[in-house]
Amino acid sequence: MSRTVVVTGLGATTPLGGNVATTWEALLAAKSGIGLLTDPQFEQSPVRIAAVVKEDPENILEKHEARRMDRSQQLALIAAREAWADAGSPELDPTRLGVAVATGVGGVISLMEQYDILRERGAARVSPMTVPMLMPNGPAAVVGLEFGSQAGVHTPVSACASGAEAIGYGAEMIRSGRADVVICGGTEGCIHPLTIAAFAAMRALSTRHDDPATASRPFDKDRDGFVMAEGAAIVVLESEEFAKARGAKIYATYGGQGLAADAHHIAQPEPEGRGVIAAMNRALIDADLTTKDIVHINAHSTSTPAGDVAEAKAIRKVMGSDADHAAVTAVKGAAGHLLGGAGSLAAIASILALRDRVVPQVTNLVTLDPAVDIDVVIGKPRQLPATGQIAALSNSFGFGGHDVVLAFKSYS
């Protein structure tokens, strides 16, 4: 069977705000959530720029909750609770409720903290919660337990495409008839001296320490790398039939997804965007859309020299002349790169762009790279057509050559 899937709930905690409303407001205002890391543990770090969540999860959760969860799990639970409440806290048979929550890195902070305890205080002091905190499926498990999901709890791990792939997986659970409602998205909480040092060793990070707020510059000719960020973005998907029967508000229709792989390099993008092109085309086919239907593209654009150009080439190749009329933005200029949570945050921004019919400008984009031949939104938000059905694509890519593209349609 194949059923129409709709979006009924949104939740987020990001460097721009502690919920969806404040995050969206900051995106539209081109505010930056990026700053210098002032904790002493980062004093010797080669890069001291990151985007920390606006609201510390330990100030939101109960103490007994927080101490039993890794930071990635804390963030996921906060975002999931918001999304569930926003969806109206649906009442349903738990065997019809699914979860697909992803992370790119998992509980690395808990792993490192417990290793320090092992070295300094001995094995007897290692927390019995270490394995549940460090395992990559921990955030999905925490969310599944919170809401009693019995249709399946899943964790697709595809680096920085993980959050997007989780949404696509959740939609397939509904399309196939396995679930009526799925809580899905991505999370990451891994800002740590080790991860910073590791990405810095790859020369992937911006080193703009003199002006950290402008360090992430998607599509800008002076970009010099991405900025690590933390946060979570969660959506509630439902079958249209189930959502309408209970009178739920509907943000947008999930159109479909496109999956592909570059088969090129573990970290570098394929220069001509081969996998991106395949994923975008597959998303259009799955959503029964043409390039003329697409008025907005939320680009993965991380602010790396090679990645931004490869993606722009792919967008132009797929869209052709229609690329001149598809407003392109990228949330990482404002929020930084949420890694496993990046794809789901981009998806939420795409959904809200369709709802409000406005696309945020790319924060910190001053001079467009001449090699970027697409319609990037610069300077101020762009209004979308005021009437009629409109559609958007949300691009997400990850180390390993993972390519995931989601399609959404306005709902009426």
Rosetta blueprint (number, residue, H / E / L):
1 M L
2 S L
3 R L
4 T L
5 V E
6 V E
7 V E
8 T E
9 G E
10 L E
11 G E
12 A E
13 T E
14 T E
15 P L
16 L L
17 G E
18 G L
19 N L
20 V H
21 A H
22 T H
23 T H
24 W H
25 E H
26 A H
27 L H
28 L H
29 A L
30 A L
31 K L
32 S L
33 G L
34 I L
35 G E
36 L E
37 L L
38 T L
39 D L
40 P H
41 Q H
42 F H
43 E L
44 Q L
45 S L
46 P L
47 V L
48 R L
49 I E
50 A E
51 A E
52 V L
53 V L
54 K L
55 E L
56 D L
57 P H
58 E H
59 N H
60 I L
61 L L
62 E L
63 K H
64 H H
65 E H
66 A H
67 R L
68 R L
69 M L
70 D L
71 R H
72 S H
73 Q H
74 Q H
75 L H
76 A H
77 L H
78 I H
79 A H
80 A H
81 R H
82 E H
83 A H
84 W H
85 A H
86 D H
87 A L
88 G L
89 S L
90 P L
91 E L
92 L L
93 D L
94 P H
95 T H
96 R H
97 L E
98 G E
99 V E
100 A E
101 V E
102 A E
103 T L
104 G L
105 V L
106 G L
107 G L
108 V H
109 I H
110 S H
111 L H
112 M H
113 E H
114 Q H
115 Y H
116 D H
117 I H
118 L H
119 R H
120 E H
121 R H
122 G L
123 A H
124 A H
125 R H
126 V L
127 S L
128 P L
129 M L
130 T H
131 V H
132 P H
133 M H
134 L H
135 M L
136 P L
137 N L
138 G H
139 P H
140 A H
141 A H
142 V H
143 V H
144 G H
145 L H
146 E H
147 F H
148 G L
149 S L
150 Q L
151 A L
152 G E
153 V E
154 H E
155 T L
156 P L
157 V L
158 S L
159 A H
160 C H
161 A H
162 S H
163 G H
164 A H
165 E H
166 A H
167 I H
168 G H
169 Y H
170 G H
171 A H
172 E H
173 M H
174 I H
175 R H
176 S L
177 G L
178 R L
179 A L
180 D L
181 V E
182 V E
183 I E
184 C E
185 G E
186 G E
187 T E
188 E E
189 G L
190 C L
191 I L
192 H L
193 P H
194 L H
195 T H
196 I H
197 A H
198 A H
199 F H
200 A H
201 A H
202 M L
203 R L
204 A L
205 L E
206 S L
207 T L
208 R L
209 H L
210 D L
211 D L
212 P H
213 A H
214 T H
215 A L
216 S L
217 R L
218 P L
219 F L
220 D E
221 K L
222 D L
223 R L
224 D L
225 G L
226 F E
227 V L
228 M E
229 A E
230 E L
231 G E
232 A E
233 A E
234 I E
235 V E
236 V E
237 L E
238 E E
239 S E
240 E H
241 E H
242 F H
243 A H
244 K H
245 A H
246 R L
247 G L
248 A L
249 K L
250 I L
251 Y L
252 A E
253 T E
254 Y E
255 G E
256 G E
257 Q E
258 G E
259 L E
260 A E
261 A E
262 D L
263 A L
264 H L
265 H L
266 I L
267 A L
268 Q L
269 P L
270 E L
271 P L
272 E L
273 G L
274 R H
275 G H
276 V H
277 I H
278 A H
279 A H
280 M H
281 N H
282 R H
283 A H
284 L H
285 I H
286 D H
287 A L
288 D L
289 L L
290 T L
291 T H
292 K H
293 D H
294 I E
295 V E
296 H E
297 I E
298 N E
299 A L
300 H L
301 S L
302 T L
303 S L
304 T L
305 P H
306 A H
307 G H
308 D H
309 V H
310 A H
311 E H
312 A H
313 K H
314 A H
315 I H
316 R H
317 K H
318 V H
319 M H
320 G H
321 S H
322 D H
323 A H
324 D H
325 H H
326 A L
327 A E
328 V E
329 T E
330 A L
331 V L
332 K H
333 G H
334 A H
335 A H
336 G L
337 H E
338 L L
339 L H
340 G H
341 G H
342 A H
343 G H
344 S H
345 L H
346 A H
347 A H
348 I H
349 A H
350 S H
351 I H
352 L H
353 A H
354 L H
355 R H
356 D H
357 R L
358 V E
359 V E
360 P L
361 Q L
362 V L
363 T L
364 N L
365 L L
366 V L
367 T L
368 L E
369 D L
370 P L
371 A L
372 V L
373 D L
374 I L
375 D L
376 V E
377 V L
378 I L
379 G L
380 K L
381 P L
382 R E
383 Q E
384 L L
385 P L
386 A L
387 T L
388 G L
389 Q L
390 I L
391 A E
392 A E
393 L E
394 S E
395 N E
396 S E
397 F E
398 G E
399 F L
400 G L
401 G L
402 H E
403 D E
404 V E
405 V E
406 L E
407 A E
408 F E
409 K E
410 S E
411 Y L
412 S L
